[in-house]
Amino acid sequence: MAAAMRRCWTQLTLLWPAASYHARPRIWGLGGIYKPDPEDPRTKEWQKGPAYEAKLYGRFGSPSGVKPESLWPSQERLREIEEEEKEWCPTLREMLDKVEAEERELQRAKEARERLIAANMAKMPKMVADWRREKKELRQKLREEKDRRERLLARAREKFGLNVDHRSPKFQELVKEMEKEEKKKQKALKKKLKEESLAAVPATPSPQSVSTTKAETP
């Protein structure tokens, strides 16, 4: 009979896949509380240590078998927690002071920007006038340069003919000569204007001549 049952069992084929899984027996403590053995190598890491024991104590209380005094952090851990709280959890007063300091800094930056804008707006008329003056001077300089170039070309055509090249050495030499002549003329004009201005100023009598004139007057 037993042999027949074994033959039937070996010939039996399952219609669904099955795994040969055998769960390890659970360790039950007082009141049916499962508490893993930390010495067992099959115990998961998250089921070890004070964090899991605190979880058990928070769920089941004293029936969990966990001593509450063992869950209290040490002095070193308390100091670390305090330092972490100071760094990551500032007090309300500290947060308010930080917000006020940021607002003051933003207000100072805003006032400085407004002062800069006001100063630039006050300078705007002078800047516009300077720009217009510089533009006018540039146009005047360009016109003078154009007139000078036309005079040079006209003089070069008179001297060398109509087909004169402004890149030729003769033309460049002529330009240098005319520049020297213009510099001499400007220098002579400045000298003449200076002499005329000095001649127009009346001679100031010296103090000695004034006193002599007063003594001769009856």
Rosetta blueprint (number, residue, H / E / L):
1 M L
2 A H
3 A H
4 A H
5 M H
6 R H
7 R H
8 C H
9 W H
10 T H
11 Q H
12 L L
13 T L
14 L L
15 L L
16 W L
17 P L
18 A L
19 A L
20 S L
21 Y L
22 H L
23 A L
24 R L
25 P L
26 R L
27 I L
28 W E
29 G L
30 L H
31 G H
32 G H
33 I L
34 Y E
35 K L
36 P L
37 D L
38 P L
39 E L
40 D L
41 P L
42 R L
43 T L
44 K L
45 E H
46 W H
47 Q H
48 K L
49 G L
50 P H
51 A H
52 Y H
53 E H
54 A H
55 K H
56 L H
57 Y H
58 G H
59 R H
60 F H
61 G L
62 S H
63 P H
64 S H
65 G L
66 V L
67 K L
68 P H
69 E H
70 S H
71 L H
72 W L
73 P L
74 S L
75 Q H
76 E H
77 R H
78 L H
79 R H
80 E H
81 I H
82 E H
83 E H
84 E H
85 E H
86 K H
87 E H
88 W H
89 C L
90 P L
91 T L
92 L H
93 R H
94 E H
95 M H
96 L H
97 D H
98 K H
99 V H
100 E H
101 A H
102 E H
103 E H
104 R H
105 E H
106 L H
107 Q H
108 R H
109 A H
110 K H
111 E H
112 A H
113 R H
114 E H
115 R H
116 L H
117 I H
118 A H
119 A H
120 N H
121 M H
122 A H
123 K H
124 M H
125 P H
126 K H
127 M H
128 V H
129 A H
130 D H
131 W H
132 R H
133 R H
134 E H
135 K H
136 K H
137 E H
138 L H
139 R H
140 Q H
141 K H
142 L H
143 R H
144 E H
145 E H
146 K H
147 D H
148 R H
149 R H
150 E H
151 R H
152 L H
153 L H
154 A H
155 R H
156 A H
157 R H
158 E H
159 K H
160 F H
161 G L
162 L L
163 N L
164 V L
165 D L
166 H L
167 R L
168 S L
169 P H
170 K H
171 F H
172 Q H
173 E H
174 L H
175 V H
176 K H
177 E H
178 M H
179 E H
180 K H
181 E H
182 E H
183 K H
184 K H
185 K H
186 Q H
187 K H
188 A H
189 L H
190 K H
191 K H
192 K H
193 L H
194 K H
195 E H
196 E H
197 S H
198 L H
199 A H
200 A H
201 V L
202 P L
203 A L
204 T L
205 P L
206 S L
207 P H
208 Q H
209 S H
210 V H
211 S H
212 T H
213 T H
214 K H
215 A H
216 E H
217 T L
218 P L
